[in-house]
Amino acid sequence: MKQQLFGQVNKLLVLKPQSQFKKLIVISIVMTMFITMLFSCRNDMKTIEAFASNDSLPVLIVKDVIMYRSDSGIVKAKMISKVVQHFGGSDPYILFPEGLFIIFYDDQMNEESTLTAGYGKRYEQRKLFIAKKNVIVKNVLKNEQLNTEELNWDERKKTIYSNVNVKITTPSEVMYGTGMQSDERFKRYVITNPKGEVEVQDEK
């Protein structure tokens, strides 16, 4: 801030030649503004430092992104998002403010399941991904679907889980619960406090 204001003083002094009296007036006005702003900055310094320490501004913003997750050189998942924001700090994370779409593959790159969400956040060091806002997980092979408002993906344990209400739809029934846990491909799952509706076909 000091450097910028001093630059303004120099700029004023090299303008069209003026009388010594006018130059002194200009310098006095500029210095008064500088002192006023300097004290204002000092008064707000704690607020500025607190704001900066929160890592509330992204260090990188990228649009129309495709990301891959691999294991031993084999692609296991592909993530597509319109906007990706990267935040630093002691616990860096990646934000997907406009949602995302993930495809999970088997070892032969066949599509096994998908995940759609209106919002996502991935903690890089913890390898934890949190999806929110109309989260939908589909098992393509079994034709089953999970609906919830929040889902956690533990990449280290290769599991997904939710601690809020869930709905799982299969070809033969609809099940509800207050939470669930599954492998990341949504093949085997356990529902917390389950209750369901079984579809019974009429005999002809």
C-alpha positions as CSV (number, residue, x, y, z in Angstrom):
1,M,0.0,0.0,0.0
2,K,2.8,2.4,0.8
3,Q,4.5,1.8,-2.5
4,Q,1.4,2.4,-4.4
5,L,0.7,5.8,-2.6
6,F,4.3,7.0,-3.0
7,G,4.0,6.2,-6.7
8,Q,0.9,8.5,-6.8
9,V,3.0,11.3,-5.2
10,N,5.8,11.0,-7.8
11,K,3.2,11.0,-10.6
12,L,1.7,14.3,-9.3
13,L,5.2,15.9,-9.1
14,V,6.1,15.2,-12.7
15,L,2.9,16.8,-14.2
16,K,2.9,20.1,-16.0
17,P,5.2,22.7,-14.4
18,Q,3.4,24.6,-11.7
19,S,4.3,27.2,-9.1
20,Q,6.1,26.2,-5.9
21,F,3.1,27.1,-3.9
22,K,0.8,24.9,-5.9
23,K,3.2,22.0,-5.6
24,L,3.3,22.3,-1.8
25,I,-0.5,22.3,-1.7
26,V,-0.6,19.1,-3.8
27,I,2.0,17.4,-1.6
28,S,0.1,18.4,1.5
29,I,-3.2,17.0,0.2
30,V,-1.6,13.7,-0.9
31,M,0.3,13.2,2.4
32,T,-2.9,13.9,4.3
33,M,-4.7,11.2,2.3
34,F,-1.8,8.8,2.8
35,I,-1.7,9.3,6.6
36,T,-5.5,8.8,6.8
37,M,-5.4,5.6,4.7
38,L,-2.4,4.3,6.6
39,F,-4.1,4.6,9.9
40,S,-7.2,3.0,8.4
41,C,-5.1,0.1,7.2
42,R,-3.5,-0.3,10.6
43,N,-6.9,-0.4,12.3
44,D,-8.1,-3.1,9.9
45,M,-4.9,-5.1,9.9
46,K,-6.2,-7.8,12.2
47,T,-9.3,-8.2,10.1
48,I,-7.2,-8.5,7.0
49,E,-4.8,-11.0,8.6
50,A,-7.8,-13.1,9.9
51,F,-9.3,-13.1,6.4
52,A,-6.1,-14.2,4.8
53,S,-5.4,-16.9,7.3
54,N,-8.8,-18.6,6.6
55,D,-7.7,-19.6,3.1
56,S,-11.0,-18.4,1.9
57,L,-9.8,-17.5,-1.6
58,P,-9.0,-20.2,-4.1
59,V,-5.4,-20.3,-5.4
60,L,-6.6,-21.9,-8.7
61,I,-9.9,-21.9,-10.7
62,V,-10.4,-24.1,-13.7
63,K,-13.5,-24.6,-15.9
64,D,-14.7,-27.6,-17.8
65,V,-12.4,-30.2,-16.1
66,I,-12.0,-33.9,-16.6
67,M,-10.0,-35.7,-13.8
68,Y,-8.9,-39.3,-13.6
69,R,-8.2,-41.6,-10.6
70,S,-6.0,-44.5,-11.2
71,D,-4.7,-47.5,-9.2
72,S,-1.5,-49.3,-10.3
73,G,-1.8,-47.6,-13.7
74,I,-5.4,-48.6,-14.2
75,V,-8.0,-45.9,-14.5
76,K,-10.7,-46.5,-11.8
77,A,-12.8,-43.4,-12.1
78,K,-13.3,-40.3,-14.3
79,M,-14.7,-37.1,-12.8
80,I,-16.3,-34.3,-14.9
81,S,-17.1,-30.8,-13.5
82,K,-17.9,-27.4,-14.9
83,V,-15.9,-25.5,-12.3
84,V,-13.1,-26.7,-10.0
85,Q,-11.6,-24.4,-7.3
86,H,-8.4,-25.4,-5.4
87,F,-7.8,-24.0,-1.9
88,G,-4.5,-24.2,0.0
89,G,-3.6,-24.0,3.7
90,S,-2.9,-26.7,6.3
91,D,-5.8,-28.9,5.0
92,P,-6.0,-28.2,1.2
93,Y,-9.1,-29.1,-0.6
94,I,-10.7,-29.0,-4.1
95,L,-14.2,-27.5,-4.4
96,F,-16.8,-28.4,-7.1
97,P,-19.4,-25.5,-6.5
98,E,-21.4,-26.3,-9.6
99,G,-21.6,-30.0,-9.2
100,L,-19.9,-33.0,-10.7
101,F,-20.3,-36.4,-12.4
102,I,-18.1,-39.5,-11.6
103,I,-17.9,-42.7,-13.6
104,F,-16.4,-45.8,-11.8
105,Y,-14.8,-48.5,-14.0
106,D,-13.7,-52.1,-13.5
107,D,-10.3,-53.3,-14.4
108,Q,-11.3,-53.6,-18.1
109,M,-12.6,-50.0,-18.2
110,N,-16.2,-51.1,-18.2
111,E,-18.6,-48.7,-16.6
112,E,-19.8,-50.1,-13.2
113,S,-21.4,-47.2,-11.4
114,T,-21.9,-43.5,-11.5
115,L,-22.2,-40.6,-9.0
116,T,-24.0,-37.3,-9.6
117,A,-24.1,-34.4,-7.2
118,G,-24.8,-30.7,-7.2
119,Y,-21.8,-29.9,-5.0
120,G,-18.6,-31.6,-4.0
121,K,-15.5,-31.1,-1.8
122,R,-12.4,-33.2,-1.8
123,Y,-9.8,-33.0,1.0
124,E,-6.5,-33.9,-0.7
125,Q,-4.5,-35.1,2.3
126,R,-7.3,-37.0,3.9
127,K,-8.4,-38.5,0.6
128,L,-12.0,-37.8,1.6
129,F,-14.7,-36.7,-0.8
130,I,-18.0,-35.2,0.3
131,A,-20.9,-34.9,-2.1
132,K,-24.0,-32.9,-1.4
133,K,-27.2,-31.6,-3.0
134,N,-29.3,-34.3,-4.8
135,V,-26.7,-37.0,-4.7
136,I,-27.5,-40.0,-7.0
137,V,-25.4,-43.2,-7.2
138,K,-26.3,-45.7,-9.8
139,N,-25.1,-49.3,-10.1
140,V,-25.2,-49.8,-13.9
141,L,-24.9,-53.6,-13.7
142,K,-27.6,-54.3,-11.1
143,N,-29.9,-51.4,-12.1
144,E,-30.0,-50.0,-8.6
145,Q,-30.0,-46.4,-7.5
146,L,-29.2,-44.5,-4.3
147,N,-30.7,-41.1,-3.5
148,T,-29.5,-38.9,-0.6
149,E,-28.5,-35.3,0.2
150,E,-25.0,-36.1,1.5
151,L,-22.6,-38.8,0.7
152,N,-18.9,-39.4,1.8
153,W,-16.4,-41.2,-0.2
154,D,-13.3,-42.5,1.7
155,E,-10.8,-43.1,-1.1
156,R,-8.3,-44.9,1.2
157,K,-10.9,-47.4,2.4
158,K,-12.7,-47.5,-0.9
159,T,-16.1,-47.1,0.8
160,I,-19.0,-44.7,0.5
161,Y,-21.3,-43.9,3.4
162,S,-24.0,-41.5,4.4
163,N,-25.3,-40.4,7.8
164,V,-28.5,-38.8,6.5
165,N,-31.7,-40.2,5.0
166,V,-31.2,-42.5,2.0
167,K,-33.4,-44.1,-0.5
168,I,-32.3,-47.2,-2.5
169,T,-34.4,-48.3,-5.5
170,T,-33.9,-51.8,-7.0
171,P,-35.9,-53.6,-9.7
172,S,-38.1,-55.3,-7.1
173,E,-38.2,-52.9,-4.1
174,V,-37.7,-49.4,-2.6
175,M,-35.8,-49.2,0.7
176,Y,-35.4,-46.3,3.1
177,G,-33.0,-45.7,5.9
178,T,-31.3,-43.1,8.1
179,G,-27.9,-43.9,6.6
180,M,-25.9,-46.4,4.7
181,Q,-22.5,-47.8,3.9
182,S,-21.2,-49.5,0.8
183,D,-18.2,-50.3,-1.3
184,E,-17.3,-47.4,-3.7
185,R,-18.8,-49.2,-6.6
186,F,-22.2,-49.6,-4.8
187,K,-22.2,-53.4,-5.2
188,R,-22.7,-54.4,-1.5
189,Y,-24.4,-52.0,1.0
190,V,-25.8,-51.9,4.5
191,I,-28.7,-49.6,5.3
192,T,-29.1,-48.0,8.8
193,N,-32.6,-48.4,10.3
194,P,-34.0,-49.9,7.0
195,K,-37.6,-50.0,6.0
196,G,-38.9,-50.8,2.6
197,E,-41.6,-51.3,0.1
198,V,-41.6,-54.5,-1.9
199,E,-43.2,-54.6,-5.3
200,V,-45.6,-57.5,-5.7
201,Q,-46.6,-58.4,-9.2
202,D,-50.2,-59.5,-9.8
203,E,-50.7,-63.1,-10.9
204,K,-52.3,-63.4,-14.3
